[in-house]
Amino acid sequence: MKTELFCRFAQNEAEQWRILALDYLHLCKDKFVSFYEDIKQNQEKELRRFLKFFRVVPLEEKRFDCLRRHPMNKHHRKRKDIGKLSKFYCSEARETVERAVEEVRNALLEHMLVDLPLGYSAKEED
């Protein structure tokens, strides 16, 4: 997995994510941040936040009833633990990801939004 081509791909994708996230945080006046982990944990709450932020006319409660009956995670396959990231990323890619995550984390905090969820890291775990 740690081929030179994949390493360059991972570095490029991390850099593109960093640029996109920082542009959004620095250039947009009104900001809405929602993480996948939060959506997965409480879909209804996050959807209500989204609708309120974007001033969408409230949905009928029966729509939320449907969401409660058919939660997002019910349809996903079980994911196997992939282990340490060192299996997949070369050290240069891990460093690029780590720098990108730290820069975006700092920008989120600078704009008084939220911190990234725990686990947003490419650092080696003990």
Buried (B, 14 or more C-beta within 10 A) or exposed (E): EEEEEBBEEBBEBBBEBBEEBBEBBEEEEEEEBBEEEBBEEEBEEBBBBEEEEEEEEEEEEEEBEEBEEEEEEEEEEEEEEEEEBEEBBBEEBBBBBBBBBBEBBEBBEEBEEEEBEEEBBBEEEE
